Amino acid sequence: MNRTAVLGVGILASLLALAVGLGIESLFNVVWAQVVVLVVVEVVLLVLAVVIRPEKQLPFLCDPGVLFVAFQSQFFVAGPLLLPFTEFYASTPIPARIVALTVLGFIALLLMFLLGYHMPFWAAIAQKLPDFRGGRTRAPGRWIERVLLIGCLAGCAGFVAYQGGLTAMLSHGYGGGERGGAAFTAVFLLLVLTTFLMAWRIFGTERPQRRDVVLLAALLVFEVAYFGFLIGTRKWLFHLFFGLSAVFLLRRGTRALPRFLLPTLIMLLILYLSFWGTVRGRPLASFFEEYTDARYADMRSLHAGYAESVAAPFGTACLTLQIFPDMAPYRYGSTFLVILLSPIPRAIWPDKPIGLGKELTWYLGGYFATFYDPTSGMSITPTLVGEFYANLGIVGILLGGFVLGSLSRVIAAYSVQDMKDGLQTQAARVLIPAVFIAGLVELRADSAMLTLFYMYTLLPLLALLTFFSFDPVDAHERA
């Protein structure tokens, strides 16, 4: 049986399970039965998506289709099951019917993603894309890499000064302090890109210089401390993990990686996600002091931190289905403009549009509505299902899934072209997929944040590949 037939059988089995689940609901009136059945349908589709891959040469952690499944499944599989036990649900109860419809929305998104991802047409498009092989006609990439590193580290120091110094940053929790705006966001994202460039030069060379390895290790330690604990923004570490994994696996292959390393790192990331999701609202300087905040007062255990981190975004997606279009009109694509306008300071344009996640905090009520400020403060995660639905309803979900699946297939096909023995030796075919894969971490948020990531990483990378050579074996790179 070919892949298309297997996928068709899987879809039919999923629809049959859906019909059985809805029948159980109507016969026995079990309130959450249809939600559980729909989650089972999701699991079937997600397993099929992982097993049936159009680009078999790609390692699992380098396959955009697999990562899409991995990032989305925790919110739309674990999310609906954990939702009734979270603080989000206690403060914002959601009818089981809306929960079921939201899960159906994700199933529709996933099916359209798989349709776009398995279309061979996009593989043909990938063959027409440039490989940026300039050789000796371009300036050595090492020099621009050093300029970027120095500039980004200076920008990180500038952000600390902007917050009032290190002591001031230690005295407030995640989300506190001054908002840095697009300028500092660009600095942080360019630092992530610079880390990928350094990793490519080291992994792409058979015998890298020891000072380069030490410099990369020191930079990673700094980024873990700076992004992970000082700022408390977990996604930067996930960007680094998946991007660096892609650079290594595409260039060196899975055989070059110790078997225990990736599972160990993934477990550490999960522990960090659980632990820091619980305590990051607290200032680092006050871990041993009495601390009260209505947003985090009941989140004291590790399992509570993880439950909130996966169920709250799902709950927000449910919230959008309740709000649009009954309480607010569809946005018809206007939410995508927020990122394009992000470089404009709000001081110059006070009425600049706000993101959907910020707007949704008003509908949470309680603590959040009391302190709602459209220009500052907390923003919640609408997820792709919520954002696409807020823009164009179910049509938006279908179109969004198809576009993401198509883009992912183009990148996957681009990365495997001209591979030799499962290894990729061309800089562009490693770095571009690595940046794309790292950006998929933003799938937990919305397409606006995904666009922001690529605007400050992928576009600069394309410019650098155009004017500089990143082939680590070139003679002028060794000089």
N, C-alpha and C positions, 0 to 999 in steps of 0.2 A: 504493500500500500504506500503510495507516494505521500509527500508532505502535505499537499493540498487536500488529499482525501482524509488524512488523519485530522487536519485542522477542521475540515467540514464535519467529520463525525464528532469532534469535540464540541463544536458549536451546537450541533443538534442535540447532543447529550445535555449540554448546559440548558438549552431551551426546554427540554423535557423535564429536567430537574426543577426549573423555574415553575413550569405548569403544575407539577406535583406539589411543590411548596405552596403555591397560591391555592391549590385545592384543599390542602391540609388547613390552611388559614380559614377558608370559608366554611369548612365542615366543623372544625373544632374551636374556632375563634381563639386560637392561641396567639396572643398579641405579638410576641416577638418571633414566632415560628418562621414567618416569611423572611425575616431578617437573617436568621440562621441559615435557611435554605439558600438564600441569595449569596451568602458568604461562601457556602460550599460550591456554588456555581463559579464564583470568583476563583477559588482555589483550583478548580479543574482547568479553567482558562489560563491561569497563571502558570500552572505546571506545563501545559501544552506550549505556552509561549517560550518557556525556558528550554524544553526538550527539542522543539522544532525551530532550529535557527538557520537562517539562509546563508550566513557566513560562518561556516564551521571552523575556519582557520583561526578565528578570533578567540582568545582566551575569554572565559566567562566575565572576568572583571573589566574586559575591554569591549564588551558587546553592549552597545547602547540599548538594544532591546531587553537584554537581561537586567541591566541596571534600571531601566524604566519600570520593569516589573518589581524589582527589589525595593525601589524607593516608594512606589505607590502602594504596594501590598500592605506595608505595615500600617498605613493610615486607613485603608479601605477593607482590610481583613481584620486586623487587631482592633482598629478604631471603633467599628460598630459594636463589637462584642464587649469592649471595655467601657464604652460611653456611659452606660447606666451607673457605673461605679465611680464616676469622676466628679470633681468639683464643678466642672463646666456644666454637666447635666443637672447638678443640684441647683445651680443658679439660673440655668436656662433650659428648662425641660423641653424636650423635643418629642412630638408624637411618633409612635412606631411607624406610622404610614410614611412620614417624611423621611425617616431613617431608611426605610426600604426603597423609597424612590431615589434617594441619594446613592445607595449601593447600585441600583439599576443604572443610574447615570454613569457611575464608574465602569460598569460592565460595557455600556455603550462606548465610552471613551476607549477602553481597552480593545474592543473589537475593531474600532476604526483605526487605532494605532497599529494593530497587527495587519490590517488590510494594507495600509500604506507601507509598512515595513517589509512585507513579503512581495511587493510588486517589483518584478525584475527591471522595470523601466528605470528606476532610480539608480540601479547599479550601472546601467549604460550611461547615465548622466555623470556619475562619479568618474568614469574613464575619461571624460572630456575636461575635467578640472586640472589646473596647472599643478605641477609638483615642486615648483620654486627651486629647481636645481640650477644654481648660478655658478657654482664652483669658484674658481679663482677670480672671476670677473667682479666679485662682490667683496665688500670689506669684511674683515673677520668679525664674527658675531660675539666673540669674547669681550670685546671692548664695550659694545653697547650693553652687554650683560652687566659689566661692572658699573657702568654709569647708572643703569636702572637700580642696581642693588644699593648703591650709595644714596641715590635720590629717594628711594622708598624708605630706607632706614631713617633718613633725615625727616621724612614725612611722618613716620611713626613717632619719632621724638617730638615733632611739632604737635602731634595730636595730644600727647601727654601734657605739653605746655598749654595747649588750648583748653584742656580740662582743669587747669589750675595746678598742675604738678602731680607727681606720683602719689603723694599723700592724699590729695583730694580724690584721685581715682580709687584708691583703696577704701575710701570712706563712703562710697555709694555703690549700690548693687547694679546688676544688669539693667540697662535701660535708663539709668540715671545719668546725671551730668549733662553737659552741653552736647547738642546734636552736631556732628561734624559736617554733615552735608556731603554733596557729591565729590568735593575735592578730596577729602580723606578717604572716601570709599574707593575712589580711583587709585589712591596710593596703596591701599591694602590689596586691591585686586591685582595691581601691577606687581606687587611683591610676590603674590602667588604665581603669576606668570614668570617672573624672574627665577623663582625656585624651580619651575619646570625646565627652563632653559639650562640652568646649572645641572640639573639631574640628567638631561639629555646629553650634555657634554661628558659627564662622568660615565653614565651607563653605555654611551655609544663608543667609548674608547676601551680597547682591550686592557690597557694598563694605565688607568687614570693616575694623575699625580696625587700624592698623599695630601698635599696642602689643599687641593680642591675638594677631596673627600671630607677633610676636617672642616673646611669652610661650610660645606653643605650641611654637615651634621650640626654645626654650631647654629646655622640659620634655622634649622628645623626646631632645635631646642628653644631658640628665641621665639619662634612663631607659636609654639605650643604654649609657652608662658604668656606671651602677649595677647594672642587671639583667644586662647582657651580659658585663661584665668583672669588676666587683667581686664580685658574687655568683656569676656564672658559670652562671646558669639561663637557658638559651636560649629556653625556651618563652614567657617574658614578652615577648620581642621579637616572636615569631610572633603572640602575642595582639594586640599593638599593630599589627603590619603588616596583618593580615587585617581587624581591626576598623576601623582608619582607612581602609583601602581601601574597605570596604563603605559607610562613612559618605559618603565622597567620591563614589563611583560611583552610589550611589542618589540622592544630592542633585544632583550636577552632571552625571553621565553620562560615558560613556567618551570622548565627543568633547572634553571639557574637559581631558582628560589627555594630555600629550605622549606620542607613541607609544613613545619610547625609555625612558620613566621606569619603567614597571612591569617590563619585562624586565630592566632594569638593577638594580632593587631585588631582584628574585627571584634574579639571579645573585649579588648581594652576600650575600643570605641563605644561598645554597648554599655559598658560599665560607666564610662564617662558621660554618655548620654543620660543614663539614669541618675547618676549622682549629681552631676552639675545641673541637670534639669530641675532638681529639687532645691538646691541651695544657691543657685546663681543669682536669685533675687536679693540675697543678703550681701552686704558689703564684706569684702575679705577681712577688713579690720575689725569686724564685729561678730566673728564666728562664735566667740565665747561670751557674748553679751546678750541681754534680753532683746528680742527683735520681733516687731509686729508690723505686719502689712497685710491688709485685707486680701490682696491678690494671692499671697503665698502662705498665709497663716496655717492652713490645713495641709500643706504639702510638706510633710516631714520625713516620709519614708522613701526609700529608693524606688520601690514599686509604684508609689504614687507619682513620682517624678516621671517615670517612663509612661505610665498610663495617661497622664495629662499630655505628654508630648506627642502621643500618637492619636489619642481620642479627641483632644481639643480641636486640631485642624479638621478632623472629620465632622465634629459638631458644628464648626463654622461653615463647612460646605452645606450641611443640613439647613443652617440658618439662612443661607442665600436662597435656597429653594422656598423658604417661607416668605422671604422679603420680596423677591422678584417674581412676577411683575405686580403682585397684589398691593404691596406697600410702597414700592418704588419702581419706576419704569426701567426697562432694560437699558444698558449703557451703550449698546451698539458699537463696541470697539473703543470707546473713549478711555477705558482703563489702561489701554496700551500706550496712550500718549503721556502718561505720568512719567515714565522713565525717560522718554525723549526730552521732556521738559526739566528733568532733574538737575542738569548743570546750571540752570538759572536760579540764583539765590532767592529765597523767599523774602529777604529784605528788599530786593528790587521789585519783586512781584508778590505782594502779600496774599493775593487771592489765587495763587497758583493752585491748580487742581491737586487734590490729595489722592492717595492710593485707596483701592477698594478695601484693603485690610484695615486701614485707619478709619474709613467711613463706617465699617461694620461694628466697630466697638460701641457706637451709639446704641445699637440694638441689643447689646448685652444687658443693659440696665444696671441697677445697683451701683457698685463702686465705680464702674467704668463710665456710666452715663453721668454720674455726679461730677467727675473730674474730666469729662470729655473736652478735648481741645483739638480742633481740626489741624493745627499746625505743629503740634508736639505731642509727646506722650506715647502710649502703647499702640501697637498695631497687631492685629490677629491674622492668622493664616487662612485665606479662603480656599486654598488648594486649587488645582487646575479645574476640577469639576465645578467648584463654586464660582470661579472667575469666568469660565466659559459660559456657564449658565446665566450669570449676571449680565453678560453682554448680549447673548442671542438665544437664550433658552436651550432646548435640546439640540437645536441646529448648531449652536455654538459649540456644544460638547462634541458633536460628530465631526465638525470641521476641524476643531482643535486637535482631536485625536489623530485624524488623518494627516494633518500637516506635521505633527511631531513624529509620527511613524515614518513619513517620507524623508524628513531631514535625517532621522537616525539611520535609515538605510543608506543614504548617500554617504554619510560619514563612515559607516561600517565598510562599505564597498571601497571607499577611498583608502582606508587604512590597510586593506589586504592586497591592494594592487601592487604587483612587482615584489611580493614577499618571496623570500628564499628560505626554504626549510622552516617555515613558520616564523621567521624573523624579519622585521622591517628595518632597513638600513637607511632609508631616506628621512631626513629631518622633518620635512613638512608632513609626511604620512604618519609620523609618530606624534609630533607636537600638536597638530590641529585636532586629531581625535582625542588626545589627552585633555586638551582644554575643553572640548565639547563634552567629554565624559564628566569632567570635574564640574561643569556647569549644571549637569543633570541633578545635582544635589538640590538645586533650587526648585525642582519639581514639587517638593513638599509645600512650597509657598504659592507662587503663581507665575504666569508667563512674564509678567512685568519684571520680577526679580531675575528670571532667566535671561531676559533681554538685557538687563543691567549688567549682569555678569559678562555676557558676550561682548557688550559694547566696550567694556574696559579691559578685556583680555583677548578675545578672538580678533577684533579689528586691529589692535596694536600688533598682535602676532603676525597677521597677514602683511602689515606694513614692514615689520622687521624681516620677515622672510623674503620680501621683495628687494630690500636694499642690503641685506647682510647674509653671509654664508654661515650656516651652523653645522657644517660637516666637520665632525671632530677629528677626522683623519687628514684633513688638509694640512699641508706643510705650514701655511701661514697661520693656522690655528695653534700649531705646536710651538711657534716662535714666541 
